[in-house]
Amino acid sequence: MGVELTAERRLLSEKEFEQVRRSHYPELEGLPPDETLTLARWLRGERDRARDIIASRRRGRRGKASGTGQQSADASERGLSAKKQVYARALKRVNGRLERFRAERRREIIQANLQDALKRRKDAEPQHPSPGRTPRKGMRPIPSGRRTVETDPREIGRVSQFVKDAQARRDS
């Protein structure tokens, strides 16, 4: 749920409201990136200052603060908390705008890199790799990587006869 501009005007001083008003839609879209960054830094500083004052008041109420914060320990931080929320919402809007600037810049860089790569690719000489094995006089067998074992034919006959004799002994 958003806070109306009139509520923001009531919470902030004239100078503060002028800065926060610049963080709303029509003015924010018209700001250049460097002014938007300056506005974000100012809003962040004000939000942090309000946060620190609230924290010191709470510490004072608990009795943990030093002697300097005692007079502000009794003061309510309700208005200051609302002010901090106004700054936080304004900072969120400005950060979103800054992120859009960054995304736009990233897109431009990526587009330029892609254009450079395409230009390099078009300017490069085409590569013509070797076609590899081609048929000349018909197909040739592909040599096998396995080791071939040459067996003496007499050895084959001897083993076969040995198996036959062993089987005959078992059967009898």
N, C-alpha and C positions, 0 to 999 in steps of 0.2 A: 504494500500500500504506500503510495507516494505522499509526500508532504507538499501542500500547495505553495506557490510562490509567495503568497501573502504571509504564510506561517514562517517561511524562511526569512522574509523581510523583517518580521517581528523579532525573530531570534538574533539576527545579526546586525552589526553596525553598518553604516552606509558603505564604507570602504570594503568590508567583508562581503556584503551582499552583492556589490558590483562584481567582485571576482567570482562568486558562486553563480551569479546570473549568466556570466560568460560560459559556464559549464552546461547550460541548458541547450536544447536542440538547435534552434536556428543559429544562435551565435557560435556554438561549438563547431558546427559544420563549416563555418566561414573562416575559422582560425587556421593560420598556417602551422606546420608542425613545430617550429621552434617556439612559437607563442603558446601552443598547447602544452609543450613540455615544461615551459616556465610556469604555466598555470597549475600543472600537476604537482610540481615541486612546492609551490606556495600552498596548495591545498593539503598536501601531505604534511608539511610543516605545521600548519594550523591544527590539523587533526591530531598530530602527535602532541602538540602543546596542550590541547584540551584533554587528551588522554592522560598526560602526565599530571596535570592539575587535579583531575578527578582522582587519580591513584594516590596522590599525596594527601588529598583531603580524607580519603578513606583510611589511609595509614594513620592520619592524625586522630580520626575518630576511634581507631583501635588502640591508640596510645603508642604507636611505634614510631611516629614522626619525631623529628628533632624539634627544638624549641621554636624555630622560625615558622613552622606551619601550624602553630596552635591557634592563631586567630582565625585561620580559614578552616579549621577542623569542624567548626559548628555550622558553617555555611552549607547550604544544600547544593548538590551538584546536578539537580534535575535539569535546570536550564542549560548548564554547561554540557550535560550529556546529550541533550537534544541538539545543541550546536555541533557537537562532535559527530552526531549522526548525519547532520546536514552536510558537513565536510566529507564524511565517508561516502555518502551517496554521490556527491559532486565528483569526488575522486574516482569513483567507479565509472561514471560516465566519461570522464576525461581519459582514464586508462583504456576504456573500450575504443575511444577515438584514436589514441596512440597506437593501439594494437592494429587498427585498420590501416594506419599509415605504414606500420612495419610490414604488414602483410602485402600491401601494395608495392612497397620497395622490394620485398623478397620476390614477388611475381616478376617485377621488372628485371631483376638480376637473373632469375632463372630463364626468362625469355631471351635475354641477351646471350646467356651461355648456350642455350639451345641453338640460337641463330649462328653463333660462332662455330659450334660443332657441325652444323649442317654445311656451313661454308667450307670448313676444313675437309669434310667428307667429299663434297663436290669437287674441290680443287685437287684432291689427292689422285695419284695415278692408280688406275685399277690394277689389282693384283690378279695374276693368272697363275694359279698353282699348277703343279705337275698333275696330269690326269691319272697317274698311277699305272697299274697294269692294264694294258690294252691287248686285244686279240690281234695277232698278226697272221700266223699260218694255222688258224684254227685254235681250239681251246687247248690249253696245257694244264696238266694237273698241278694243283697247289701242293708244294712240298710239305710233308707232315713234319711236325716238330718232335714226334715221338721217336724213340730209339728203336731200331729194328734189330731183332735177335735172329741170328742165323743158326739153325739147328741142323746137325748132321742127320741125314735121312736114316742112317743105320741106327742111330740112337732112338728114333721114333719106333722103328720096328722092334728093337730090343725091349722097350718099355711095354709096347702092346703085347708082346709074347709073354712077358713077365706077369701082366695082369691076367691074361688068359690062363696061365698055369696056376696062379693063386686062386682063381675062381674054381678051377677044376678040383684043386685040393680041398676046398671048402665043401664042394658038392658031394664029394665021395665019402 
